[in-house]
């Protein structure tokens, strides 16, 4: 069996990509592959999600406070004070560019060049670009895209097109995105969705609307709050609450918005949780209010827990998973009024549509570990 190395941002932090890579790595290890994970950053003693003990995890920059880590911490923090340590090789369009320095990127490139594996997989566009340029010749270079192509700025798209031509293979999360990439990049491209591998809990439902993800602008939690404002009296009278799970740069703005609309008694920012499946199992409804969503792991997690999903159309991820009025609901893209009206109707239903829930269960089966492993194995063997 081929050995596989994932090159990723931070296995020690919460995130949809982190969860999907962790689960994929676990399945590959269970199937007998030798799997390693190279994490650029390390800020905790163990990965955020459970990792199979057979998987070897390496980190490049250790942020844990310890005398041995002083050099890593100092040389990365110095980028805040001088432009001379800014990264020179990582794409200038990398969304988290301020987390990197020239010191870090040199260590990243060195780690890529020294990788000893059959298959080296990048897990974000800027990493895929580095792998396309610096991976050893004997490695099969695979770019794994967790963002849909149109979500990247146009200048970044062109950089991606130019670099990805030097990859051996590319994977996307959806068929629609595969077609988009193949319009520009003529290398073998495969659809490998994220894995859903969670226990179904069958908890008693509470009058709760749930949402979860990074608290960033693209995730649209402000749109959810805006949609609750005009129906806040209905929400109160019917005894519903809105729980938002996650952390991020928008937390302060979201908190202000909640207070400006006097919603602090019905909308709660709950922070991140490692027991999201438990929260989803208790929630009647789950909203995915993203402005842009490449896949939407929370959609599958909510369906698996029997929580009815509502999202915006016009996003590659929700459009590929949700069949409107069949296994969930799609409303007009970024329309606060449409989302508000849909939520008003659903919370006023005395009985939730069990057919929607059952169809959601069937959808989840298509994303189970064995099904996705077959897709991954096909990619490896082609």
C-alpha positions in Angstrom: 0.0 0.0 0.0 1.2 3.5 -0.8 2.4 5.7 2.1 0.7 9.0 2.4 1.7 12.3 3.9 -0.7 15.2 4.5 0.9 18.7 4.6 -1.5 20.9 6.6 -1.8 24.2 8.4 -2.6 23.2 12.0 -3.9 19.8 13.1 -4.1 21.2 16.7 -6.8 23.7 16.0 -10.6 23.4 15.4 -11.8 23.6 11.8 -13.7 21.8 9.1 -10.6 21.0 7.1 -8.8 19.8 10.2 -11.7 17.5 11.0 -12.0 16.1 7.5 -8.3 15.5 7.2 -8.2 13.9 10.6 -11.0 11.5 9.7 -9.5 10.7 6.3 -6.1 10.0 7.8 -7.8 7.7 10.4 -9.6 5.7 7.7 -6.4 5.3 5.6 -4.5 4.1 8.7 -7.3 1.7 9.6 -7.1 0.3 6.0 -3.4 -0.4 6.4 -1.7 2.7 4.8 1.4 4.3 6.4 0.1 7.8 7.2 2.0 10.9 8.4 0.7 14.4 9.0 3.0 17.4 8.8 1.4 20.3 10.7 3.0 23.7 10.1 1.9 24.9 13.5 1.5 23.3 16.9 -0.1 25.0 19.8 -1.2 22.1 22.0 0.0 18.8 23.3 -2.4 16.7 21.1 -4.4 17.2 17.9 -7.8 18.8 18.3 -9.6 15.7 16.9 -8.7 12.1 17.8 -6.0 10.6 15.6 -5.2 6.9 15.1 -2.1 6.0 17.2 -0.5 4.5 14.1 -0.4 8.0 12.4 2.9 9.9 12.9 2.3 13.6 13.5 5.2 16.1 12.9 5.1 19.9 13.5 7.3 22.6 12.0 6.6 25.5 14.4 5.8 24.8 18.0 4.0 27.7 19.7 3.7 26.0 23.1 5.4 28.0 25.7 8.7 26.3 26.5 12.3 27.5 26.4 13.0 25.1 23.5 10.4 26.8 21.4 11.6 30.4 22.0 13.3 30.7 18.6 10.2 29.6 16.6 8.0 32.0 18.5 10.4 34.9 18.3 11.2 34.6 14.6 7.6 34.4 13.6 6.4 37.2 15.8 9.1 39.5 14.4 7.1 39.8 11.2 4.8 42.2 13.1 7.7 44.7 13.5 9.7 44.5 10.3 8.9 43.9 6.6 12.2 42.1 6.1 10.8 38.9 7.5 7.7 38.8 5.4 7.2 35.5 3.5 8.6 35.5 -0.1 7.5 32.2 -1.4 4.0 31.6 0.1 1.3 33.1 -2.1 0.5 36.7 -1.3 -3.1 35.8 -1.7 -3.0 33.2 1.1 -5.9 34.2 3.5 -3.8 33.6 6.6 -0.6 35.3 5.3 0.0 37.2 8.5 0.5 33.9 10.3 3.6 33.2 8.2 7.1 34.6 8.0 10.1 34.1 5.8 11.6 32.0 8.6 8.5 29.7 8.7 8.3 29.3 4.9 11.9 28.3 4.7 11.2 25.6 7.2 8.1 24.6 5.3 10.0 24.3 2.0 12.7 22.3 3.7 10.1 19.9 5.2 8.5 19.5 1.8 11.9 18.7 0.1 12.8 16.2 2.8 9.5 14.3 2.7 9.9 10.6 2.2 6.5 9.3 1.1 4.8 7.8 -2.0 2.1 10.5 -2.0 2.4 14.0 -0.7 -1.0 15.9 -0.3 -1.4 19.6 0.2 -4.5 20.7 2.0 -4.9 24.4 1.0 -4.1 26.3 -2.2 -0.9 28.0 -1.0 0.5 24.7 0.3 -0.5 23.0 -3.0 1.5 25.6 -4.8 4.6 25.0 -2.6 4.3 21.3 -3.1 4.0 21.7 -6.9 7.4 23.5 -6.9 9.4 21.8 -4.1 8.2 18.2 -3.6 10.8 15.5 -4.3 10.6 13.9 -7.8 9.8 10.5 -6.4 6.6 11.8 -4.6 3.3 11.8 -6.3 2.1 15.4 -5.8 -1.6 15.8 -5.0 -3.4 19.0 -4.4 -6.5 18.7 -2.2 -8.9 21.6 -2.6 -11.2 22.5 0.3 -12.3 25.8 -1.3 -14.3 26.0 -4.4 -12.5 27.7 -7.3 -14.7 30.8 -7.5 -14.1 31.6 -3.8 -10.5 32.5 -4.6 -9.8 36.1 -5.8 -9.2 36.3 -9.5 -5.4 37.0 -9.2 -5.2 33.9 -6.9 -7.1 31.8 -9.4 -4.5 32.6 -12.1 -1.6 31.7 -9.7 -3.4 28.5 -8.9 -3.9 27.6 -12.5 -0.3 28.2 -13.3 1.0 26.1 -10.4 -1.5 23.3 -10.3 -0.4 22.3 -13.8 2.8 20.9 -12.1 0.8 18.7 -9.8 0.2 15.0 -10.6 -3.4 15.0 -9.4 -6.1 17.2 -7.9 -9.0 16.5 -5.7 -12.2 18.6 -5.2 -15.1 18.2 -2.8 -17.8 18.4 -5.4 -18.5 17.5 -9.0 -19.3 21.1 -9.9 -15.9 22.2 -8.7 -14.1 19.4 -10.5 -15.7 20.6 -13.8 -14.6 24.2 -13.0 -11.0 23.2 -12.4 -10.8 21.0 -15.4 -11.8 23.9 -17.6 -8.4 25.4 -16.7 -6.1 22.6 -15.4 -5.7 19.5 -17.5 -4.5 17.0 -14.9 -6.4 14.0 -13.4 -9.0 15.5 -11.1 -11.1 13.5 -8.7 -14.1 14.2 -6.4 -13.4 13.1 -2.9 -15.9 14.6 -0.4 -15.4 14.9 3.3 -16.1 11.9 5.4 -18.9 11.8 8.0 -18.1 9.3 10.7 -20.1 10.3 13.7 -22.3 8.2 16.0 -26.0 9.0 15.7 -27.2 9.9 19.2 -31.0 10.1 18.9 -31.3 12.7 21.7 -34.5 14.3 22.7 -35.0 17.5 20.6 -35.1 20.9 22.2 -36.5 24.1 20.8 -33.1 25.1 19.5 -31.7 26.5 16.2 -28.0 25.6 15.9 -25.2 27.0 13.8 -21.5 26.2 13.8 -18.2 27.1 12.2 -15.4 29.6 12.2 -16.7 33.1 13.2 -15.5 34.7 9.9 -17.3 37.0 7.5 -17.6 34.3 4.8 -19.5 32.1 7.2 -22.4 34.6 7.4 -23.4 34.3 11.0 -24.3 38.0 10.9 -26.9 37.1 8.3 -28.4 34.5 10.7 -28.6 37.1 13.4 -30.1 39.6 11.0 -32.7 37.0 10.0 -33.7 36.4 13.7 -34.3 40.1 14.4 -37.6 40.5 12.5 -39.0 37.3 14.1 -37.6 37.6 17.5 -41.0 37.8 19.2 -42.1 34.6 17.5 -38.8 33.0 18.6 -39.4 34.1 22.2 -43.1 33.2 22.3 -42.4 29.7 21.0 -39.5 29.2 23.4 -36.7 28.8 20.9 -33.1 29.7 21.3 -30.3 30.1 18.8 -26.9 28.6 19.7 -23.8 29.5 17.6 -20.7 27.4 18.1 -17.2 28.6 17.0 -14.5 31.1 17.4 -13.0 33.7 15.1 -12.3 37.3 14.1 -16.0 38.2 13.8 -16.9 37.3 17.4 -16.8 40.9 18.6 -18.9 42.2 15.7 -21.5 39.4 16.2 -21.7 40.1 19.9 -22.4 43.8 19.1 -25.0 42.9 16.6 -26.8 40.6 19.1 -26.8 43.5 21.6 -27.9 46.1 19.1 -31.0 44.1 18.3 -31.6 43.1 22.0 -31.3 39.4 21.2 -29.0 38.4 24.0 -31.8 36.4 25.7 -32.3 34.2 22.6 -29.0 34.1 20.6 -25.9 32.8 22.4 -22.3 32.6 21.1 -21.2 29.4 22.7 -17.5 29.2 21.7 -16.0 26.1 20.1 -16.9 22.6 21.2 -15.6 19.2 20.6 -19.1 17.7 21.2 -20.8 19.4 18.3 -22.6 16.2 17.4 -24.3 16.3 20.9 -25.5 19.8 20.3 -26.8 19.1 16.9 -28.6 16.0 18.2 -30.6 18.3 20.5 -31.3 20.9 17.9 -34.5 20.8 15.8 -33.0 23.1 13.1 -29.5 23.8 11.9 -28.7 26.9 9.8 -25.7 27.1 7.4 -25.7 30.8 6.6 -22.4 30.9 4.7 -21.8 33.5 2.0 -19.5 31.0 0.4 -19.2 27.3 1.4 -17.0 24.9 -0.5 -18.6 21.8 1.1 -20.4 22.2 4.4 -19.4 19.5 6.8 -21.9 20.7 9.4 -24.7 20.0 6.9 -23.9 16.3 7.0 -23.3 16.3 10.7 -26.7 17.9 11.3 -28.4 15.5 8.9 -26.8 12.6 10.7 -28.3 13.9 14.0 -31.8 14.4 12.6 -31.6 18.2 12.7 -33.3 19.8 9.7 -30.9 21.9 7.7 -31.5 25.3 6.1 -28.9 27.0 3.9 -28.4 29.5 1.1 -28.4 28.4 -2.5 -25.7 29.5 -4.9 -23.0 27.9 -2.8 -21.2 24.9 -4.3 -21.3 22.9 -1.0 -24.9 23.2 0.0 -26.1 23.0 -3.6 -24.3 19.6 -3.9 -25.6 18.1 -0.7 -29.1 19.6 -0.1 -32.0 18.8 -2.4 -34.5 21.5 -1.6 -37.6 20.3 0.1 -36.3 16.7 0.0 -33.5 16.4 2.6 -33.3 20.0 3.7 -34.1 23.6 2.6 -32.3 26.1 0.4 -33.3 29.8 0.3 -32.2 32.6 -1.9 -28.5 33.4 -1.6 -27.7 35.9 1.1 -31.4 36.9 1.5 -32.0 37.7 5.1 -35.8 38.0 4.4 -35.9 34.5 2.8 -34.0 32.9 5.7 -36.2 34.8 8.2 -39.4 33.6 6.5 -38.2 30.0 6.3 -37.3 30.0 10.0 -40.6 31.6 10.9 -42.5 28.8 9.1 -40.4 26.0 10.5 -40.6 27.0 14.1 -44.4 27.4 13.8 -44.7 23.8 12.6 -46.0 21.7 15.5 -44.4 18.6 14.0 -41.2 18.6 12.0 -41.2 16.9 8.7 -39.9 13.3 9.4 -39.5 12.7 5.7 -36.9 15.4 5.5 -35.0 13.9 8.4 -35.2 10.3 6.9 -33.9 11.6 3.6 -31.1 13.3 5.4 -30.1 10.0 7.0 -30.0 8.4 3.5 -27.8 11.3 2.2 -25.3 10.7 5.0 -24.8 7.1 3.9 -23.2 8.4 0.7 -20.4 10.1 2.7 -19.5 7.2 5.1 -15.9 6.1 5.6 -16.0 3.1 3.3 -17.7 5.0 0.4 -15.2 7.8 0.6 -12.2 5.5 1.0 -13.2 3.8 -2.3 -13.1 7.2 -4.0 -9.7 8.0 -2.4 -8.3 4.6 -3.3 -9.4 5.0 -6.9 -7.5 8.4 -7.0 -4.4 6.7 -5.6 -4.5 3.8 -8.1 -5.3 5.8 -11.2 
